[in-house]
Amino acid sequence: MVLPERIDTGLLDWLAGLTLRTVMVVHCNHPNEIDDSVARAMQRLAQAGVTLLNQSVLLQGVNDDAGTLARLSERLFAAGILPYYLHQLDRVQGAAHFEVDDARARGLLCALRCRLPGYLVPRLVREVPGERSKQPL
Ligand SMILES: *Cc1c(COP(=O)(O)O)cnc(C)c1O
């Protein structure tokens, strides 16, 4: 999201030449991050055959309302990206003010399910140290 110029001809040619199916997970937390240059870069990746998925972190005061999350999913889709994960944050030092409690997070997901087709609803997860996969909430 922050360096769309990185999706340059060299990278696109390399990706297009691969025989394996390529999946790229990008990280976008808010619809305002998807400006025209990001959308163009994502469209070029899609044209190179890359399957594009997004992961976000649920952040209090940034994207913790159903309207913002729904617009995020719709803008991602318009740019050729499907929502994949919505993470509860890792409890690192200095991030406590961004935390959204699990009950509210589940409520937001419920609201998204009512507003959006299923393919635009991300999986709500948390990463638990030592676990081999993300934990669904
Ligand atoms: C979750 C995650 C993975 C694993 O993705 P899965 O599709 O859940 O297997 C790999 N890299 C990063 C940075 C991740 O956050």
The ligand as a MOL file (V3000), in Angstrom:
LIG
                    3D

  0  0  0     0  0            999 V3000
M  V30 BEGIN CTAB
M  V30 COUNTS 15 15 0 0 0
M  V30 BEGIN ATOM
M  V30 1 C -1.0080 -15.3870 8.4710 0
M  V30 2 C 0.2390 -15.2040 7.8160 0
M  V30 3 C 0.7650 -16.2160 7.0290 0
M  V30 4 C 0.0560 -17.5510 6.8610 0
M  V30 5 O -1.0660 -17.3900 6.0630 0
M  V30 6 P -2.1740 -18.5270 6.0050 0
M  V30 7 O -2.8670 -18.2100 4.7170 0
M  V30 8 O -3.0200 -18.3230 7.2110 0
M  V30 9 O -1.4850 -19.8340 5.9780 0
M  V30 10 C 1.9720 -15.9750 6.4120 0
M  V30 11 N 2.6210 -14.8080 6.5510 0
M  V30 12 C 2.1280 -13.8150 7.3250 0
M  V30 13 C 2.9050 -12.5470 7.4560 0
M  V30 14 C 0.9250 -13.9740 7.9820 0
M  V30 15 O 0.4500 -12.9840 8.7480 0
M  V30 END ATOM
M  V30 BEGIN BOND
M  V30 1 1 1 2
M  V30 2 1 2 3
M  V30 3 2 2 14
M  V30 4 1 3 4
M  V30 5 2 3 10
M  V30 6 1 4 5
M  V30 7 1 5 6
M  V30 8 2 6 7
M  V30 9 1 6 8
M  V30 10 1 6 9
M  V30 11 1 10 11
M  V30 12 2 11 12
M  V30 13 1 12 13
M  V30 14 1 12 14
M  V30 15 1 14 15
M  V30 END BOND
M  V30 END CTAB
M  END
